[in-house]
């Protein structure tokens, strides 16, 4: 297996922060996403490389092992048990406290000899060691209203269809783990896991902040002045609200428990805050203008 420089794949330095990694990944994932580049095999390949790099570098423990053991970071625990002190960033190796036989070879050859291949550690060469399969990463795009409901969805991962249950209340950028839905294990080891990151699309009516929702509604001038009933949309159904006489434009009304459901607690909701925007009457006829002029004189 050739060494892959995950830092170079994401276009970041080795000293990049977690925030830098996340920012670089999101930018590249949007650029090379299959939905943006249909039928582009190179973009698809690049997208997979980006996901692989992010899988490792976004996890502090995996990143530490990668920095130490290079391309064979997944077998770090086994190497350390054998006294192996680590690999250089180019995938090379350093010697530990053991006697090695045979000619010089790369890190993967060393791993092979250590766990059943030719040469190397006679005390371990006959052992069959199992390893967990590769973890997969996927992005799932959904509407805000869909994210507000617990629902099932069928995903196709490496030509395999799996049905998952998505709890109400997931957030944009949130990642959930689906156990044992990643790559197959090695020599009888457990399958890897599937990590799904959610991308919640902007809603034309509601803006989400935490578990609270924000929206606006147009109210005519006369209702602001005289009071009256208005209709406000919520995530589920419209509700009627009574405004008092002389209500000020740009004010907010709070509708308790009409916001977004809490994650994995769908019976608990945030609040809905509605801004009252004034709808100024347009295209007035002569009679209407005269009435406004009369009102203006009376108020003066």
URGI-V899125 format. One line per field, one symbol per residue. ss: DSSP state (a for helix, b for strand, c for the rest). phi: phi as a letter, one per 40 degrees, with the letter a starting at -180 (. if undefined). psi: psi as a letter, one per 30 degrees, with the letter a starting at -180 (. if undefined). A space follows every 50 residues. Layout:
ss: ???
phi: ???
psi: ???
This chain:
ss: cccccaaaaacccccccaaaaaaaaaaaaaaaccccccccaaaaaaaaaa aaaaaaaccaaaaaaaaaaaaaaaaaaaaaacccccbcccccbccccccc ccccccaaaaaaaaccccccccccccccccbccccbbbbbbbcaaaaccc bbbbbbbccbbbbbbbccccccccbbbbcccccccbcccccccbbbbbbb ccccccbbbccbbbbbbbbbaaaaaacbbbbbccccccbbbbbccccccc cbbbbcccccbbccbbbbbccbbbbbbbbccccccaaaaaaaaaaaaaac
phi: .ccbccccdcgbcccccdcccccccccccccbcdccbcgbcccccccccc ccccdcccbdccccccccbgcbccbdccccccgcchbcccgcbbcbcabb bgccacccccccccbhccggcccbcccbbcbccccbbabbcacdccccbc ababbbbfgbcbbbbbccgcbcgcbbbbcgbccccbfgccccbbbbbcbc ccccbbbcbgbcbbabacbcdcccccgibbbbcbcbacbcbccccgcccg cbbbbcgbcccccgbccbbcbbbbccccbccbfccccccccccccccccc
psi: kkkkjeeeefhllfgkleeeeeeeeeeeeeegkeffikgjeeeeeeeeee eeeeeeffjeeeeeeefegbfhffgeeeeeeggkflllfggallkailkk lllklleeeeeefehfaklbjfffffkjklkklkklklkjklleeeffkk lkkkkjjhgkkkklkjkkgllkfkklkjkggblklkhglllalkjkkkjk lkkfekkkjbgkkkllkkkleeeeeflaklkkkafelklkkkklkgkklg lkkkjkggbkkkkgiffklalkkkkjkkjkklhkleeeeeeeeeeeeef.
